[in-house]
């Protein structure tokens, strides 16, 4: 019985699940829940900001991400 835990752990680590992915990336319109990020305004001296946009949006719904 003592070895059953090691056997179960070893079996769980050796199970391999393939990752299914297409060869071509899918480019689709953004979903409706995405908020479009606004471009920052130029500084008074006309220089652009050091970082234009850094935006990350995730949908959290019913306990799922």
PDBQT receptor file of N, H, CA, C and O in Angstrom, charges set to zero:
ATOM      1  N   UNK A   1       0.827  -1.191   0.000  1.00  0.00    +0.000 N 
ATOM      2  CA  UNK A   1       0.000   0.000   0.000  1.00  0.00    +0.000 C 
ATOM      3  C   UNK A   1       0.871   1.255   0.000  1.00  0.00    +0.000 C 
ATOM      4  O   UNK A   1       0.492   2.298  -0.533  1.00  0.00    +0.000 OA
ATOM      5  N   UNK A   2       2.047   1.125   0.612  1.00  0.00    +0.000 N 
ATOM      6  H   UNK A   2       2.354   0.278   1.046  1.00  0.00    +0.000 HD
ATOM      7  CA  UNK A   2       2.944   2.261   0.717  1.00  0.00    +0.000 C 
ATOM      8  C   UNK A   2       3.453   2.698  -0.659  1.00  0.00    +0.000 C 
ATOM      9  O   UNK A   2       3.698   3.882  -0.888  1.00  0.00    +0.000 OA
ATOM     10  N   UNK A   3       3.605   1.768  -1.540  1.00  0.00    +0.000 N 
ATOM     11  H   UNK A   3       3.406   0.806  -1.354  1.00  0.00    +0.000 HD
ATOM     12  CA  UNK A   3       4.137   2.067  -2.869  1.00  0.00    +0.000 C 
ATOM     13  C   UNK A   3       3.052   2.552  -3.833  1.00  0.00    +0.000 C 
ATOM     14  O   UNK A   3       3.356   3.032  -4.924  1.00  0.00    +0.000 OA
ATOM     15  N   UNK A   4       1.809   2.428  -3.434  1.00  0.00    +0.000 N 
ATOM     16  H   UNK A   4       1.561   2.038  -2.547  1.00  0.00    +0.000 HD
ATOM     17  CA  UNK A   4       0.713   2.834  -4.318  1.00  0.00    +0.000 C 
ATOM     18  C   UNK A   4       0.776   4.333  -4.634  1.00  0.00    +0.000 C 
ATOM     19  O   UNK A   4       0.504   4.735  -5.766  1.00  0.00    +0.000 OA
ATOM     20  N   UNK A   5       1.132   5.159  -3.648  1.00  0.00    +0.000 N 
ATOM     21  H   UNK A   5       1.353   4.832  -2.729  1.00  0.00    +0.000 HD
ATOM     22  CA  UNK A   5       1.239   6.608  -3.880  1.00  0.00    +0.000 C 
ATOM     23  C   UNK A   5       2.305   6.934  -4.904  1.00  0.00    +0.000 C 
ATOM     24  O   UNK A   5       2.096   7.773  -5.780  1.00  0.00    +0.000 OA
ATOM     25  N   UNK A   6       3.455   6.272  -4.797  1.00  0.00    +0.000 N 
ATOM     26  H   UNK A   6       3.625   5.591  -4.085  1.00  0.00    +0.000 HD
ATOM     27  CA  UNK A   6       4.525   6.494  -5.778  1.00  0.00    +0.000 C 
ATOM     28  C   UNK A   6       4.112   6.006  -7.159  1.00  0.00    +0.000 C 
ATOM     29  O   UNK A   6       4.399   6.643  -8.173  1.00  0.00    +0.000 OA
ATOM     30  N   UNK A   7       3.442   4.878  -7.179  1.00  0.00    +0.000 N 
ATOM     31  H   UNK A   7       3.209   4.361  -6.356  1.00  0.00    +0.000 HD
ATOM     32  CA  UNK A   7       2.984   4.340  -8.458  1.00  0.00    +0.000 C 
ATOM     33  C   UNK A   7       1.969   5.278  -9.109  1.00  0.00    +0.000 C 
ATOM     34  O   UNK A   7       2.041   5.525 -10.312  1.00  0.00    +0.000 OA
ATOM     35  N   UNK A   8       1.035   5.795  -8.335  1.00  0.00    +0.000 N 
ATOM     36  H   UNK A   8       0.977   5.594  -7.357  1.00  0.00    +0.000 HD
ATOM     37  CA  UNK A   8       0.023   6.723  -8.871  1.00  0.00    +0.000 C 
ATOM     38  C   UNK A   8       0.673   8.018  -9.343  1.00  0.00    +0.000 C 
ATOM     39  O   UNK A   8       0.315   8.543 -10.398  1.00  0.00    +0.000 OA
ATOM     40  N   UNK A   9       1.626   8.536  -8.569  1.00  0.00    +0.000 N 
ATOM     41  H   UNK A   9       1.916   8.110  -7.712  1.00  0.00    +0.000 HD
ATOM     42  CA  UNK A   9       2.307   9.768  -8.965  1.00  0.00    +0.000 C 
ATOM     43  C   UNK A   9       3.126   9.557 -10.235  1.00  0.00    +0.000 C 
ATOM     44  O   UNK A   9       3.137  10.415 -11.118  1.00  0.00    +0.000 OA
ATOM     45  N   UNK A  10       3.803   8.431 -10.329  1.00  0.00    +0.000 N 
ATOM     46  H   UNK A  10       3.795   7.734  -9.612  1.00  0.00    +0.000 HD
ATOM     47  CA  UNK A  10       4.594   8.125 -11.530  1.00  0.00    +0.000 C 
ATOM     48  C   UNK A  10       3.696   7.981 -12.751  1.00  0.00    +0.000 C 
ATOM     49  O   UNK A  10       4.025   8.465 -13.834  1.00  0.00    +0.000 OA
ATOM     50  N   UNK A  11       2.573   7.320 -12.573  1.00  0.00    +0.000 N 
ATOM     51  H   UNK A  11       2.305   6.926 -11.693  1.00  0.00    +0.000 HD
ATOM     52  CA  UNK A  11       1.639   7.153 -13.693  1.00  0.00    +0.000 C 
ATOM     53  C   UNK A  11       1.078   8.495 -14.136  1.00  0.00    +0.000 C 
ATOM     54  O   UNK A  11       0.916   8.737 -15.332  1.00  0.00    +0.000 OA
ATOM     55  N   UNK A  12       0.781   9.365 -13.183  1.00  0.00    +0.000 N 
ATOM     56  H   UNK A  12       0.913   9.168 -12.211  1.00  0.00    +0.000 HD
ATOM     57  CA  UNK A  12       0.231  10.679 -13.529  1.00  0.00    +0.000 C 
ATOM     58  C   UNK A  12       1.251  11.519 -14.278  1.00  0.00    +0.000 C 
ATOM     59  O   UNK A  12       0.879  12.284 -15.167  1.00  0.00    +0.000 OA
ATOM     60  N   UNK A  13       2.525  11.396 -13.940  1.00  0.00    +0.000 N 
ATOM     61  H   UNK A  13       2.827  10.774 -13.217  1.00  0.00    +0.000 HD
ATOM     62  CA  UNK A  13       3.562  12.182 -14.606  1.00  0.00    +0.000 C 
ATOM     63  C   UNK A  13       3.885  11.645 -15.995  1.00  0.00    +0.000 C 
ATOM     64  O   UNK A  13       4.379  12.394 -16.837  1.00  0.00    +0.000 OA
ATOM     65  N   UNK A  14       3.620  10.375 -16.253  1.00  0.00    +0.000 N 
ATOM     66  H   UNK A  14       3.219   9.766 -15.568  1.00  0.00    +0.000 HD
ATOM     67  CA  UNK A  14       3.955   9.808 -17.553  1.00  0.00    +0.000 C 
ATOM     68  C   UNK A  14       2.824   9.935 -18.557  1.00  0.00    +0.000 C 
ATOM     69  O   UNK A  14       3.032   9.696 -19.747  1.00  0.00    +0.000 OA
ATOM     70  N   UNK A  15       1.654  10.299 -18.117  1.00  0.00    +0.000 N 
ATOM     71  H   UNK A  15       1.485  10.494 -17.150  1.00  0.00    +0.000 HD
ATOM     72  CA  UNK A  15       0.541  10.487 -19.041  1.00  0.00    +0.000 C 
ATOM     73  C   UNK A  15       0.797  11.751 -19.848  1.00  0.00    +0.000 C 
ATOM     74  O   UNK A  15       1.007  12.829 -19.293  1.00  0.00    +0.000 OA
ATOM     75  N   UNK A  16       0.777  11.601 -21.143  1.00  0.00    +0.000 N 
ATOM     76  H   UNK A  16       0.607  10.725 -21.594  1.00  0.00    +0.000 HD
ATOM     77  CA  UNK A  16       1.068  12.726 -22.029  1.00  0.00    +0.000 C 
ATOM     78  C   UNK A  16      -0.195  13.085 -22.793  1.00  0.00    +0.000 C 
ATOM     79  O   UNK A  16      -0.862  12.217 -23.356  1.00  0.00    +0.000 OA
ATOM     80  N   UNK A  17      -0.515  14.371 -22.807  1.00  0.00    +0.000 N 
ATOM     81  H   UNK A  17       0.027  15.076 -22.350  1.00  0.00    +0.000 HD
ATOM     82  CA  UNK A  17      -1.663  14.846 -23.575  1.00  0.00    +0.000 C 
ATOM     83  C   UNK A  17      -1.154  15.749 -24.690  1.00  0.00    +0.000 C 
ATOM     84  O   UNK A  17      -0.422  16.702 -24.425  1.00  0.00    +0.000 OA
ATOM     85  N   UNK A  18      -1.525  15.466 -25.920  1.00  0.00    +0.000 N 
ATOM     86  H   UNK A  18      -2.120  14.691 -26.136  1.00  0.00    +0.000 HD
ATOM     87  CA  UNK A  18      -1.047  16.304 -27.024  1.00  0.00    +0.000 C 
ATOM     88  C   UNK A  18      -1.719  17.676 -27.011  1.00  0.00    +0.000 C 
ATOM     89  O   UNK A  18      -2.846  17.827 -26.539  1.00  0.00    +0.000 OA
ATOM     90  N   UNK A  19      -1.015  18.658 -27.529  1.00  0.00    +0.000 N 
ATOM     91  H   UNK A  19      -0.099  18.535 -27.912  1.00  0.00    +0.000 HD
ATOM     92  CA  UNK A  19      -1.578  20.001 -27.676  1.00  0.00    +0.000 C 
ATOM     93  C   UNK A  19      -2.037  20.148 -29.122  1.00  0.00    +0.000 C 
ATOM     94  O   UNK A  19      -1.245  20.010 -30.054  1.00  0.00    +0.000 OA
ATOM     95  N   UNK A  20      -3.303  20.423 -29.293  1.00  0.00    +0.000 N 
ATOM     96  H   UNK A  20      -3.947  20.535 -28.536  1.00  0.00    +0.000 HD
ATOM     97  CA  UNK A  20      -3.841  20.579 -30.636  1.00  0.00    +0.000 C 
ATOM     98  C   UNK A  20      -3.830  22.051 -31.017  1.00  0.00    +0.000 C 
ATOM     99  O   UNK A  20      -4.429  22.878 -30.329  1.00  0.00    +0.000 OA
ATOM    100  N   UNK A  21      -3.165  22.374 -32.090  1.00  0.00    +0.000 N 
ATOM    101  H   UNK A  21      -2.678  21.702 -32.649  1.00  0.00    +0.000 HD
ATOM    102  CA  UNK A  21      -3.095  23.749 -32.568  1.00  0.00    +0.000 C 
ATOM    103  C   UNK A  21      -3.092  23.724 -34.081  1.00  0.00    +0.000 C 
ATOM    104  O   UNK A  21      -2.626  22.766 -34.698  1.00  0.00    +0.000 OA
ATOM    105  N   UNK A  22      -3.611  24.775 -34.666  1.00  0.00    +0.000 N 
ATOM    106  H   UNK A  22      -3.989  25.553 -34.165  1.00  0.00    +0.000 HD
ATOM    107  CA  UNK A  22      -3.609  24.875 -36.114  1.00  0.00    +0.000 C 
ATOM    108  C   UNK A  22      -2.278  25.392 -36.620  1.00  0.00    +0.000 C 
ATOM    109  O   UNK A  22      -1.495  25.956 -35.855  1.00  0.00    +0.000 OA
ATOM    110  N   UNK A  23      -2.022  25.207 -37.882  1.00  0.00    +0.000 N 
ATOM    111  H   UNK A  23      -2.658  24.748 -38.503  1.00  0.00    +0.000 HD
ATOM    112  CA  UNK A  23      -0.784  25.684 -38.490  1.00  0.00    +0.000 C 
ATOM    113  C   UNK A  23      -0.835  27.180 -38.786  1.00  0.00    +0.000 C 
ATOM    114  O   UNK A  23       0.200  27.844 -38.834  1.00  0.00    +0.000 OA
ATOM    115  N   UNK A  24      -2.038  27.704 -38.983  1.00  0.00    +0.000 N 
ATOM    116  H   UNK A  24      -2.879  27.164 -38.944  1.00  0.00    +0.000 HD
ATOM    117  CA  UNK A  24      -2.200  29.110 -39.354  1.00  0.00    +0.000 C 
ATOM    118  C   UNK A  24      -2.885  29.849 -38.205  1.00  0.00    +0.000 C 
ATOM    119  O   UNK A  24      -3.925  29.402 -37.720  1.00  0.00    +0.000 OA
ATOM    120  N   UNK A  25      -2.310  30.986 -37.757  1.00  0.00    +0.000 N 
ATOM    121  H   UNK A  25      -1.465  31.349 -38.150  1.00  0.00    +0.000 HD
ATOM    122  CA  UNK A  25      -2.985  31.742 -36.692  1.00  0.00    +0.000 C 
ATOM    123  C   UNK A  25      -4.311  32.314 -37.184  1.00  0.00    +0.000 C 
ATOM    124  O   UNK A  25      -4.448  32.684 -38.350  1.00  0.00    +0.000 OA
ATOM    125  N   UNK A  26      -5.273  32.379 -36.288  1.00  0.00    +0.000 N 
ATOM    126  H   UNK A  26      -5.162  32.078 -35.341  1.00  0.00    +0.000 HD
ATOM    127  CA  UNK A  26      -6.585  32.921 -36.628  1.00  0.00    +0.000 C 
ATOM    128  C   UNK A  26      -6.636  34.400 -36.255  1.00  0.00    +0.000 C 
ATOM    129  O   UNK A  26      -6.455  34.752 -35.090  1.00  0.00    +0.000 OA
ATOM    130  N   UNK A  27      -6.877  35.250 -37.217  1.00  0.00    +0.000 N 
ATOM    131  H   UNK A  27      -7.024  34.964 -38.164  1.00  0.00    +0.000 HD
ATOM    132  CA  UNK A  27      -7.040  36.679 -36.985  1.00  0.00    +0.000 C 
ATOM    133  C   UNK A  27      -8.520  36.998 -37.107  1.00  0.00    +0.000 C 
ATOM    134  O   UNK A  27      -9.111  36.871 -38.180  1.00  0.00    +0.000 OA
ATOM    135  N   UNK A  28      -9.108  37.413 -35.995  1.00  0.00    +0.000 N 
ATOM    136  H   UNK A  28      -8.628  37.516 -35.124  1.00  0.00    +0.000 HD
ATOM    137  CA  UNK A  28     -10.540  37.673 -35.962  1.00  0.00    +0.000 C 
ATOM    138  C   UNK A  28     -10.788  39.031 -35.327  1.00  0.00    +0.000 C 
ATOM    139  O   UNK A  28      -9.918  39.548 -34.626  1.00  0.00    +0.000 OA
ATOM    140  N   UNK A  29     -11.958  39.619 -35.559  1.00  0.00    +0.000 N 
ATOM    141  H   UNK A  29     -12.665  39.198 -36.129  1.00  0.00    +0.000 HD
ATOM    142  CA  UNK A  29     -12.274  40.874 -34.881  1.00  0.00    +0.000 C 
ATOM    143  C   UNK A  29     -12.312  40.668 -33.371  1.00  0.00    +0.000 C 
ATOM    144  O   UNK A  29     -12.605  39.576 -32.886  1.00  0.00    +0.000 OA
ATOM    145  N   UNK A  30     -12.011  41.731 -32.643  1.00  0.00    +0.000 N 
ATOM    146  H   UNK A  30     -11.772  42.619 -33.037  1.00  0.00    +0.000 HD
ATOM    147  CA  UNK A  30     -12.027  41.665 -31.179  1.00  0.00    +0.000 C 
ATOM    148  C   UNK A  30     -13.452  41.409 -30.693  1.00  0.00    +0.000 C 
ATOM    149  O   UNK A  30     -14.402  41.923 -31.283  1.00  0.00    +0.000 OA
ATOM    150  N   UNK A  31     -13.618  40.613 -29.612  1.00  0.00    +0.000 N 
ATOM    151  H   UNK A  31     -12.846  40.195 -29.133  1.00  0.00    +0.000 HD
ATOM    152  CA  UNK A  31     -14.960  40.378 -29.073  1.00  0.00    +0.000 C 
ATOM    153  C   UNK A  31     -15.560  41.665 -28.516  1.00  0.00    +0.000 C 
ATOM    154  O   UNK A  31     -14.845  42.641 -28.288  1.00  0.00    +0.000 OA
ATOM    155  N   UNK A  32     -16.849  41.665 -28.303  1.00  0.00    +0.000 N 
ATOM    156  H   UNK A  32     -17.430  40.872 -28.488  1.00  0.00    +0.000 HD
ATOM    157  CA  UNK A  32     -17.557  42.853 -27.849  1.00  0.00    +0.000 C 
ATOM    158  C   UNK A  32     -17.179  43.335 -26.456  1.00  0.00    +0.000 C 
ATOM    159  O   UNK A  32     -17.410  44.500 -26.132  1.00  0.00    +0.000 OA
ATOM    160  N   UNK A  33     -16.602  42.467 -25.618  1.00  0.00    +0.000 N 
ATOM    161  H   UNK A  33     -16.415  41.521 -25.881  1.00  0.00    +0.000 HD
ATOM    162  CA  UNK A  33     -16.280  42.872 -24.253  1.00  0.00    +0.000 C 
ATOM    163  C   UNK A  33     -14.949  43.624 -24.169  1.00  0.00    +0.000 C 
ATOM    164  O   UNK A  33     -14.605  44.132 -23.102  1.00  0.00    +0.000 OA
ATOM    165  N   UNK A  34     -14.208  43.707 -25.247  1.00  0.00    +0.000 N 
ATOM    166  H   UNK A  34     -14.488  43.295 -26.115  1.00  0.00    +0.000 HD
ATOM    167  CA  UNK A  34     -12.928  44.427 -25.261  1.00  0.00    +0.000 C 
ATOM    168  C   UNK A  34     -13.173  45.930 -25.320  1.00  0.00    +0.000 C 
ATOM    169  O   UNK A  34     -13.962  46.403 -26.138  1.00  0.00    +0.000 OA
ATOM    170  N   UNK A  35     -12.492  46.684 -24.446  1.00  0.00    +0.000 N 
ATOM    171  H   UNK A  35     -11.851  46.300 -23.781  1.00  0.00    +0.000 HD
ATOM    172  CA  UNK A  35     -12.519  48.147 -24.495  1.00  0.00    +0.000 C 
ATOM    173  C   UNK A  35     -11.297  48.625 -25.256  1.00  0.00    +0.000 C 
ATOM    174  O   UNK A  35     -10.169  48.265 -24.920  1.00  0.00    +0.000 OA
ATOM    175  N   UNK A  36     -11.518  49.432 -26.275  1.00  0.00    +0.000 N 
ATOM    176  H   UNK A  36     -12.434  49.725 -26.548  1.00  0.00    +0.000 HD
ATOM    177  CA  UNK A  36     -10.411  49.929 -27.087  1.00  0.00    +0.000 C 
ATOM    178  C   UNK A  36      -9.575  50.906 -26.268  1.00  0.00    +0.000 C 
ATOM    179  O   UNK A  36     -10.113  51.823 -25.647  1.00  0.00    +0.000 OA
ATOM    180  N   UNK A  37      -8.262  50.706 -26.268  1.00  0.00    +0.000 N 
ATOM    181  H   UNK A  37      -7.826  49.961 -26.773  1.00  0.00    +0.000 HD
ATOM    182  CA  UNK A  37      -7.357  51.588 -25.527  1.00  0.00    +0.000 C 
ATOM    183  C   UNK A  37      -7.160  52.892 -26.302  1.00  0.00    +0.000 C 
ATOM    184  O   UNK A  37      -7.046  52.889 -27.528  1.00  0.00    +0.000 OA
ATOM    185  N   UNK A  38      -7.122  54.005 -25.564  1.00  0.00    +0.000 N 
ATOM    186  H   UNK A  38      -7.215  54.007 -24.568  1.00  0.00    +0.000 HD
ATOM    187  CA  UNK A  38      -6.928  55.313 -26.195  1.00  0.00    +0.000 C 
ATOM    188  C   UNK A  38      -5.435  55.603 -26.320  1.00  0.00    +0.000 C 
ATOM    189  O   UNK A  38      -4.650  55.270 -25.433  1.00  0.00    +0.000 OA
ATOM    190  N   UNK A  39      -5.056  56.224 -27.428  1.00  0.00    +0.000 N 
ATOM    191  H   UNK A  39      -5.694  56.495 -28.149  1.00  0.00    +0.000 HD
ATOM    192  CA  UNK A  39      -3.662  56.620 -27.617  1.00  0.00    +0.000 C 
ATOM    193  C   UNK A  39      -3.350  57.788 -26.685  1.00  0.00    +0.000 C 
ATOM    194  O   UNK A  39      -4.164  58.704 -26.560  1.00  0.00    +0.000 OA
ATOM    195  N   UNK A  40      -2.186  57.776 -26.027  1.00  0.00    +0.000 N 
ATOM    196  H   UNK A  40      -1.525  57.032 -26.128  1.00  0.00    +0.000 HD
ATOM    197  CA  UNK A  40      -1.829  58.889 -25.149  1.00  0.00    +0.000 C 
ATOM    198  C   UNK A  40      -1.516  60.147 -25.968  1.00  0.00    +0.000 C 
ATOM    199  O   UNK A  40      -1.102  60.066 -27.125  1.00  0.00    +0.000 OA
ATOM    200  N   UNK A  41      -1.721  61.292 -25.349  1.00  0.00    +0.000 N 
ATOM    201  H   UNK A  41      -2.057  61.357 -24.409  1.00  0.00    +0.000 HD
ATOM    202  CA  UNK A  41      -1.465  62.563 -26.035  1.00  0.00    +0.000 C 
ATOM    203  C   UNK A  41       0.023  62.882 -25.992  1.00  0.00    +0.000 C 
ATOM    204  O   UNK A  41       0.743  62.426 -25.104  1.00  0.00    +0.000 OA
ATOM    205  N   UNK A  42       0.474  63.673 -26.964  1.00  0.00    +0.000 N 
ATOM    206  H   UNK A  42      -0.111  64.043 -27.686  1.00  0.00    +0.000 HD
ATOM    207  CA  UNK A  42       1.868  64.098 -26.997  1.00  0.00    +0.000 C 
ATOM    208  C   UNK A  42       2.145  65.070 -25.858  1.00  0.00    +0.000 C 
ATOM    209  O   UNK A  42       1.257  65.788 -25.398  1.00  0.00    +0.000 OA
ATOM    210  N   UNK A  43       3.384  65.076 -25.420  1.00  0.00    +0.000 N 
ATOM    211  H   UNK A  43       4.106  64.494 -25.793  1.00  0.00    +0.000 HD
ATOM    212  CA  UNK A  43       3.805  66.012 -24.373  1.00  0.00    +0.000 C 
ATOM    213  C   UNK A  43       3.839  67.428 -24.939  1.00  0.00    +0.000 C 
ATOM    214  O   UNK A  43       3.742  67.615 -26.152  1.00  0.00    +0.000 OA
ATOM    215  N   UNK A  44       3.974  68.414 -24.076  1.00  0.00    +0.000 N 
ATOM    216  H   UNK A  44       4.053  68.262 -23.091  1.00  0.00    +0.000 HD
ATOM    217  CA  UNK A  44       3.982  69.812 -24.505  1.00  0.00    +0.000 C 
ATOM    218  C   UNK A  44       5.133  70.102 -25.465  1.00  0.00    +0.000 C 
ATOM    219  O   UNK A  44       5.007  70.958 -26.341  1.00  0.00    +0.000 OA
ATOM    220  N   UNK A  45       6.249  69.399 -25.307  1.00  0.00    +0.000 N 
ATOM    221  H   UNK A  45       6.351  68.704 -24.596  1.00  0.00    +0.000 HD
ATOM    222  CA  UNK A  45       7.393  69.644 -26.192  1.00  0.00    +0.000 C 
ATOM    223  C   UNK A  45       7.297  68.867 -27.500  1.00  0.00    +0.000 C 
ATOM    224  O   UNK A  45       8.192  68.970 -28.339  1.00  0.00    +0.000 OA
ATOM    225  N   UNK A  46       6.239  68.099 -27.690  1.00  0.00    +0.000 N 
ATOM    226  H   UNK A  46       5.512  68.015 -27.008  1.00  0.00    +0.000 HD
ATOM    227  CA  UNK A  46       6.020  67.386 -28.945  1.00  0.00    +0.000 C 
ATOM    228  C   UNK A  46       6.626  65.998 -28.982  1.00  0.00    +0.000 C 
ATOM    229  O   UNK A  46       6.444  65.266 -29.955  1.00  0.00    +0.000 OA
ATOM    230  N   UNK A  47       7.348  65.625 -27.925  1.00  0.00    +0.000 N 
ATOM    231  H   UNK A  47       7.495  66.219 -27.134  1.00  0.00    +0.000 HD
ATOM    232  CA  UNK A  47       7.931  64.280 -27.885  1.00  0.00    +0.000 C 
ATOM    233  C   UNK A  47       6.854  63.257 -27.551  1.00  0.00    +0.000 C 
ATOM    234  O   UNK A  47       5.994  63.508 -26.707  1.00  0.00    +0.000 OA
ATOM    235  N   UNK A  48       6.901  62.114 -28.206  1.00  0.00    +0.000 N 
ATOM    236  H   UNK A  48       7.600  61.910 -28.892  1.00  0.00    +0.000 HD
ATOM    237  CA  UNK A  48       5.928  61.065 -27.859  1.00  0.00    +0.000 C 
ATOM    238  C   UNK A  48       6.251  60.479 -26.489  1.00  0.00    +0.000 C 
ATOM    239  O   UNK A  48       7.395  60.551 -26.041  1.00  0.00    +0.000 OA
ATOM    240  N   UNK A  49       5.267  59.908 -25.827  1.00  0.00    +0.000 N 
ATOM    241  H   UNK A  49       4.338  59.850 -26.191  1.00  0.00    +0.000 HD
ATOM    242  CA  UNK A  49       5.546  59.269 -24.533  1.00  0.00    +0.000 C 
ATOM    243  C   UNK A  49       6.492  58.091 -24.711  1.00  0.00    +0.000 C 
ATOM    244  O   UNK A  49       6.584  57.525 -25.800  1.00  0.00    +0.000 OA
ATOM    245  N   UNK A  50       7.192  57.722 -23.650  1.00  0.00    +0.000 N 
ATOM    246  H   UNK A  50       7.117  58.182 -22.765  1.00  0.00    +0.000 HD
ATOM    247  CA  UNK A  50       8.163  56.630 -23.748  1.00  0.00    +0.000 C 
ATOM    248  C   UNK A  50       7.479  55.283 -23.993  1.00  0.00    +0.000 C 
ATOM    249  O   UNK A  50       8.090  54.386 -24.573  1.00  0.00    +0.000 OA
ATOM    250  N   UNK A  51       6.237  55.125 -23.566  1.00  0.00    +0.000 N 
ATOM    251  H   UNK A  51       5.741  55.854 -23.094  1.00  0.00    +0.000 HD
ATOM    252  CA  UNK A  51       5.485  53.899 -23.810  1.00  0.00    +0.000 C 
ATOM    253  C   UNK A  51       4.134  54.299 -24.383  1.00  0.00    +0.000 C 
ATOM    254  O   UNK A  51       3.359  55.000 -23.732  1.00  0.00    +0.000 OA
ATOM    255  N   UNK A  52       3.855  53.855 -25.596  1.00  0.00    +0.000 N 
ATOM    256  H   UNK A  52       4.484  53.286 -26.125  1.00  0.00    +0.000 HD
ATOM    257  CA  UNK A  52       2.612  54.264 -26.248  1.00  0.00    +0.000 C 
ATOM    258  C   UNK A  52       1.393  53.608 -25.581  1.00  0.00    +0.000 C 
ATOM    259  O   UNK A  52       0.533  54.307 -25.045  1.00  0.00    +0.000 OA
ATOM    260  N   UNK A  53       1.318  52.292 -25.611  1.00  0.00    +0.000 N 
ATOM    261  H   UNK A  53       2.017  51.724 -26.046  1.00  0.00    +0.000 HD
ATOM    262  CA  UNK A  53       0.174  51.595 -25.008  1.00  0.00    +0.000 C 
ATOM    263  C   UNK A  53       0.667  50.295 -24.395  1.00  0.00    +0.000 C 
ATOM    264  O   UNK A  53       1.392  49.531 -25.031  1.00  0.00    +0.000 OA
ATOM    265  N   UNK A  54       0.272  50.055 -23.170  1.00  0.00    +0.000 N 
ATOM    266  H   UNK A  54      -0.317  50.675 -22.653  1.00  0.00    +0.000 HD
ATOM    267  CA  UNK A  54       0.464  48.756 -22.536  1.00  0.00    +0.000 C 
ATOM    268  C   UNK A  54      -0.894  48.393 -21.948  1.00  0.00    +0.000 C 
ATOM    269  O   UNK A  54      -1.272  48.892 -20.887  1.00  0.00    +0.000 OA
ATOM    270  N   UNK A  55      -1.613  47.536 -22.631  1.00  0.00    +0.000 N 
ATOM    271  H   UNK A  55      -1.306  47.131 -23.492  1.00  0.00    +0.000 HD
ATOM    272  CA  UNK A  55      -2.987  47.228 -22.260  1.00  0.00    +0.000 C 
ATOM    273  C   UNK A  55      -3.175  45.718 -22.215  1.00  0.00    +0.000 C 
ATOM    274  O   UNK A  55      -2.807  45.008 -23.150  1.00  0.00    +0.000 OA
ATOM    275  N   UNK A  56      -3.745  45.240 -21.129  1.00  0.00    +0.000 N 
ATOM    276  H   UNK A  56      -4.045  45.817 -20.369  1.00  0.00    +0.000 HD
ATOM    277  CA  UNK A  56      -4.044  43.827 -20.992  1.00  0.00    +0.000 C 
ATOM    278  C   UNK A  56      -5.456  43.695 -20.441  1.00  0.00    +0.000 C 
ATOM    279  O   UNK A  56      -5.762  44.240 -19.381  1.00  0.00    +0.000 OA
ATOM    280  N   UNK A  57      -6.309  42.980 -21.148  1.00  0.00    +0.000 N 
ATOM    281  H   UNK A  57      -6.060  42.537 -22.009  1.00  0.00    +0.000 HD
ATOM    282  CA  UNK A  57      -7.685  42.790 -20.714  1.00  0.00    +0.000 C 
ATOM    283  C   UNK A  57      -7.976  41.300 -20.660  1.00  0.00    +0.000 C 
ATOM    284  O   UNK A  57      -7.640  40.556 -21.582  1.00  0.00    +0.000 OA
ATOM    285  N   UNK A  58      -8.599  40.877 -19.580  1.00  0.00    +0.000 N 
ATOM    286  H   UNK A  58      -8.872  41.481 -18.832  1.00  0.00    +0.000 HD
ATOM    287  CA  UNK A  58      -8.983  39.477 -19.429  1.00  0.00    +0.000 C 
ATOM    288  C   UNK A  58     -10.444  39.412 -19.035  1.00  0.00    +0.000 C 
ATOM    289  O   UNK A  58     -10.925  40.234 -18.255  1.00  0.00    +0.000 OA
ATOM    290  N   UNK A  59     -11.131  38.453 -19.565  1.00  0.00    +0.000 N 
ATOM    291  H   UNK A  59     -10.741  37.786 -20.199  1.00  0.00    +0.000 HD
ATOM    292  CA  UNK A  59     -12.553  38.285 -19.264  1.00  0.00    +0.000 C 
ATOM    293  C   UNK A  59     -12.698  37.322 -18.088  1.00  0.00    +0.000 C 
ATOM    294  O   UNK A  59     -12.283  36.165 -18.163  1.00  0.00    +0.000 OA
ATOM    295  N   UNK A  60     -13.279  37.803 -17.024  1.00  0.00    +0.000 N 
ATOM    296  H   UNK A  60     -13.617  38.742 -16.963  1.00  0.00    +0.000 HD
ATOM    297  CA  UNK A  60     -13.565  36.977 -15.852  1.00  0.00    +0.000 C 
ATOM    298  C   UNK A  60     -15.079  36.886 -15.740  1.00  0.00    +0.000 C 
ATOM    299  O   UNK A  60     -15.757  37.894 -15.536  1.00  0.00    +0.000 OA
ATOM    300  N   UNK A  61     -15.602  35.680 -15.874  1.00  0.00    +0.000 N 
ATOM    301  H   UNK A  61     -15.051  34.861 -16.040  1.00  0.00    +0.000 HD
ATOM    302  CA  UNK A  61     -17.049  35.507 -15.847  1.00  0.00    +0.000 C 
ATOM    303  C   UNK A  61     -17.386  34.170 -15.213  1.00  0.00    +0.000 C 
ATOM    304  O   UNK A  61     -16.863  33.132 -15.618  1.00  0.00    +0.000 OA
ATOM    305  N   UNK A  62     -18.237  34.198 -14.243  1.00  0.00    +0.000 N 
ATOM    306  H   UNK A  62     -18.662  35.041 -13.913  1.00  0.00    +0.000 HD
ATOM    307  CA  UNK A  62     -18.706  32.989 -13.556  1.00  0.00    +0.000 C 
ATOM    308  C   UNK A  62     -17.534  32.190 -12.991  1.00  0.00    +0.000 C 
ATOM    309  O   UNK A  62     -17.525  30.962 -13.067  1.00  0.00    +0.000 OA
ATOM    310  N   UNK A  63     -16.555  32.878 -12.430  1.00  0.00    +0.000 N 
ATOM    311  H   UNK A  63     -16.563  33.877 -12.368  1.00  0.00    +0.000 HD
ATOM    312  CA  UNK A  63     -15.433  32.190 -11.808  1.00  0.00    +0.000 C 
ATOM    313  C   UNK A  63     -14.416  31.638 -12.781  1.00  0.00    +0.000 C 
ATOM    314  O   UNK A  63     -13.518  30.902 -12.372  1.00  0.00    +0.000 OA
ATOM    315  N   UNK A  64     -14.528  31.965 -14.043  1.00  0.00    +0.000 N 
ATOM    316  H   UNK A  64     -15.257  32.563 -14.375  1.00  0.00    +0.000 HD
ATOM    317  CA  UNK A  64     -13.586  31.470 -15.045  1.00  0.00    +0.000 C 
ATOM    318  C   UNK A  64     -12.866  32.637 -15.686  1.00  0.00    +0.000 C 
ATOM    319  O   UNK A  64     -13.422  33.723 -15.846  1.00  0.00    +0.000 OA
ATOM    320  N   UNK A  65     -11.611  32.391 -16.050  1.00  0.00    +0.000 N 
ATOM    321  H   UNK A  65     -11.159  31.509 -15.920  1.00  0.00    +0.000 HD
ATOM    322  CA  UNK A  65     -10.803  33.401 -16.722  1.00  0.00    +0.000 C 
ATOM    323  C   UNK A  65     -10.687  33.043 -18.173  1.00  0.00    +0.000 C 
ATOM    324  O   UNK A  65     -10.043  33.762 -18.937  1.00  0.00    +0.000 OA
TER     325      UNK A  65
